[in-house]
Amino acid sequence: MELQEIRNRWNEVLDAVLEVDRVSWLSFFDARLADFDGKVLTLDYSDSGKFGGSHQFPETRERQLNLLKSAVKEVCGVEVEIEQRP
């Protein structure tokens, strides 16, 4: 699968996340899909800057990332790891 294919289905991925958890949906809504090497999907938040500073909650973020990975697999049929750029 190529990055463009994931981009084409990104709204479906976000909809699948929204069905489970609206807060997680909000946290990924502003992400830009920066790269996909066949295994790692890189999300870029540089436009929003909302994940900087002291607002990091590792346990919650891990759960949100697992939800996103599950949604990508459900919609696109591919297992990915997630990398994030602040």
C-alpha angles and dihedrals in degrees: 000000000000129000091250091057090055090046090052090056098035094108089055089050091050091048090054090051091047091055089061105032130004094196091056089048089054092050093055099036094089096042117119116214100236105171145350121193096183093273111033121056110201118210119199120205097173092116094056103030090196096132097059128101127020097334094097117124106179097192093049092043092052091052091048092050091050089051091051092049090051092050092050089051092047095048103031101026094231131112113228140179116222125230120185131206117201 
